[in-house]
Every structure is written in structure tokens, then in C-alpha cells.
């Protein structure tokens, strides 16, 4: 079921999904505009595997321990979703971790943190969504403290197993319980938007088209 859901979801785009979530009463599912694609691949889609990363003042006894455990436990179709608290002091992510994820079929990372190694990431087909870049290593600066517990990013609660869709407009989180309805309604809305687009392109009045279809 998850594979089928992801396959359908990747044919959608964030704006239409956000509109449908609004209509279902989920009006706070979009991450803030500071989280954006940092790599040429600007589309991410899959199931969330969540982690919390927090600042540390010294190098832990076992640095990267839970970060490595997360990558080892993720499955094909997962998206690593990391609440890094908008930390800009170091790069949580980089090339080698992306390489490991690619080999496992992990579909990308969405984080409120920074990356590095863009010289390499720009050549890889692995989407990295974050808040910026810095060459500083995360060791002794930020470390994963929890895995697979719900995280809150920009006021959006995301649980492991929820669905993530990101593109050039940003990132939206879809509660797993709502996924079936969201996919169905988003497909219907996309079909309606195609009709509206054709009518507008033919010179129809915007007000008349909106009155007719309720889509804009």
C-alpha cells in the first residue's frame, strides 16, 4: 500500500496537496519557506522517518551514533525528516550520508538544518531540503537524540509513517490517516485545474471560470 501511495503522490505537486489538506481541515501542514531544495533534484516524496537533533557542547562519547542508526534502519521509500531546530552552526548532512541513503533506496532528506559537500551533492540524484550550507562538521555541535518520535517543524507535527512531498514550492506533510482521501481529492483537483487552465488560456473571464469551477 505504501509503495502505491508514494507512486501516486509523486505525480502530484505540493500546492494542490496543500489545498486539499486545507479543505479537509488540516490547515497547518506546510513547512516554512526557509526549508527549501538545496540540490538540483528539487522533488522529494516518501514516508517520513523522523529524528530530533539537538545542539551539544562537546563531542559525544559515540558521535553520530543515532544518525548512523537511523540510516541503517530506514527502508526504501523513506524520507529522513530531521528537526534540527534551525541550527546554523554546523552541517548536519553531507555527501557520504547521501551516498548511503541512495544505496538503501531512501528518497531524500528534509531538515531544519544545514548541509555541506554541495560540490558532490549537486552531482547526485538525491534531494536535500534544508535551510542552508556551511562547511562546519556536526561532531560536537549537534547530535541526534531521538528517533521515530513525532517532531515539530514550523508548527507542523510529523510522525514516522506520515507522507512527505516536496518540490520547488516547498514541503508539505500528509498525515498517514488522511493519505487516501488526500490522494483521491488531489487527483480530482488536478483534473479540474487542467480544465480551468484550458478555459483561461482560451480567454475566458477569470471571474466566470471561478464561478463555474470554484478553482483558482
C-alpha positions in Angstrom: 0.0 0.0 0.0 2.8 2.4 0.9 4.6 1.9 -2.5 1.3 2.5 -4.3 0.6 5.7 -2.3 4.1 7.0 -2.9 3.8 6.3 -6.6 0.6 8.3 -6.8 1.9 11.1 -4.6 4.9 11.7 -6.7 2.6 12.5 -9.6 1.2 15.4 -7.6 2.6 18.8 -6.6 2.7 20.5 -3.2 0.3 23.3 -4.0 -2.6 21.1 -4.9 -1.9 18.8 -1.9 -1.8 21.8 0.4 -5.2 23.0 -1.0 -6.8 19.6 -0.4 -5.4 19.3 3.1 -6.9 22.8 3.8 -10.3 21.5 2.6 -10.1 18.5 4.9 -9.3 20.7 7.9 -5.6 20.2 8.0 -4.6 23.8 7.7 -1.1 23.7 9.1 0.8 21.1 7.1 3.3 23.2 5.1 6.8 23.7 6.4 8.1 27.3 6.3 9.7 28.8 3.3 13.2 28.7 4.9 13.2 24.9 4.2 13.9 24.5 0.5 15.7 22.3 -2.0 19.4 22.8 -1.7 20.2 20.4 -4.6 19.3 20.2 -8.3 16.8 17.4 -7.6 14.0 19.5 -6.2 11.4 16.8 -5.7 11.2 14.6 -2.7 8.4 12.1 -2.0 8.1 9.3 0.5 7.3 8.2 4.1 8.8 10.1 7.0 11.4 8.6 9.2 11.7 11.2 12.0 14.6 12.3 14.1 15.3 15.1 16.6 18.8 16.6 16.6 19.9 19.0 19.3 22.9 21.2 20.0 25.8 19.7 22.0 28.6 21.5 23.8 31.2 18.7 23.4 31.9 15.7 21.3 29.8 12.8 22.5 31.3 9.5 23.5 29.8 7.9 20.4 29.4 10.7 17.8 26.9 10.2 15.0 25.5 7.1 16.9 21.8 7.6 16.3 22.3 9.3 13.0 24.0 6.2 11.7 21.4 4.0 13.3 18.7 6.0 11.5 20.3 5.4 8.1 20.8 1.7 8.8 17.2 1.3 9.8 15.5 3.3 7.1 13.7 1.4 4.3 13.3 2.0 0.6 10.7 4.8 0.1 11.6 6.6 3.4 12.4 10.3 3.6 14.6 11.3 6.5 12.8 14.1 8.4 15.0 15.9 10.9 14.0 18.6 13.4 17.4 20.3 13.9 15.9 23.4 15.5 17.1 25.7 12.7 20.7 25.2 13.9 23.1 27.0 11.6 26.3 26.3 13.4 27.2 23.2 11.5 26.2 20.9 8.7 24.0 18.1 9.8 24.2 16.4 6.4 26.7 15.7 3.6 27.8 13.6 0.7 28.7 10.3 2.4 25.4 10.1 4.2 23.6 10.8 1.0 25.5 8.0 -0.7 24.5 5.6 2.0 20.9 6.6 1.7 20.9 6.3 -2.1 22.2 2.7 -1.8 19.3 1.8 0.5 16.6 3.4 -1.6 15.9 6.3 0.8 14.3 9.0 -1.2 15.7 12.2 0.4 16.1 14.3 3.5 14.0 17.2 4.8 15.6 19.0 7.7 15.6 22.3 9.6 19.3 22.3 9.4 22.3 22.7 7.1 24.2 20.6 4.7 27.7 20.6 3.2 29.5 18.9 0.3 27.3 20.6 -2.2 30.1 20.2 -4.7 29.3 16.5 -4.6 25.5 16.6 -3.8 25.0 18.7 -7.0 26.1 15.7 -9.0 23.9 13.2 -7.1 20.3 12.3 -7.7 19.4 12.7 -4.0 17.2 15.6 -2.9 18.3 17.5 0.1 15.9 20.0 1.6 17.2 22.3 4.3 17.9 25.8 5.5 21.4 26.5 4.2 25.0 25.3 3.9 28.2 25.5 5.9 31.5 23.6 5.9 31.5 23.1 9.7 31.1 19.4 10.8 28.3 18.5 13.1 30.5 16.5 15.5 30.5 18.2 18.9 27.9 20.8 17.7 24.7 18.9 17.0 23.7 15.3 17.5 20.6 13.1 17.1 18.9 12.4 20.4 15.7 10.7 19.4 14.4 8.6 16.6 11.0 7.7 15.2 9.2 10.0 17.6 6.9 12.8 16.3 8.7 16.0 15.6 7.5 19.6 15.2 8.9 21.7 12.4 7.5 25.2 11.8 4.4 24.2 13.8 3.8 21.1 11.7 3.7 17.8 13.6 5.2 15.0 11.6 5.2 11.3 12.7 7.2 8.4 11.3 5.0 6.9 8.6 3.4 10.2 7.5 3.9 11.1 3.9 6.2 13.9 2.7 6.0 15.8 -0.6 8.5 18.5 -1.5 9.1 20.4 -4.7 10.2 23.9 -5.9 7.4 25.5 -3.8 8.4 23.8 -0.5 7.4 20.9 1.6 4.0 19.6 2.8 3.4 16.8 5.3 0.4 14.5 4.9 -0.9 12.6 8.0 -0.9 8.9 7.2 -4.6 8.6 8.3 -5.6 11.2 5.7 -3.4 10.0 2.8 -6.2 8.0 1.0 -8.6 11.0 0.9 -5.8 13.4 0.0 -4.7 11.4 -3.0 -8.2 11.0 -4.3 -9.2 14.6 -3.9 -5.9 15.9 -5.2 -6.3 13.9 -8.4 -9.8 15.3 -8.8 -8.5 18.9 -8.2 -5.7 18.5 -10.7 -8.2 17.4 -13.4 -10.3 20.4 -12.6 -7.3 22.7 -12.8 -6.5 21.4 -16.2 -10.0 22.3 -17.4 -9.7 25.8 -15.8 -6.3 26.3 -17.4 -7.6 25.5 -20.8 -10.6 27.9 -20.4 -8.4 30.7 -19.2 -5.9 30.1 -22.0 -8.8 30.5 -24.4 -9.6 33.9 -23.0 -12.4 33.2 -20.6 -13.1 35.6 -17.8 -11.4 34.7 -14.5 -14.5 35.5 -12.5 -16.7 33.4 -14.8 -14.3 30.5 -14.7 -14.1 30.6 -10.9 -17.8 30.9 -10.5 -18.2 27.8 -12.8 -15.5 25.6 -11.2 -14.6 27.1 -7.9 -10.9 26.6 -8.7 -8.2 29.2 -8.9 
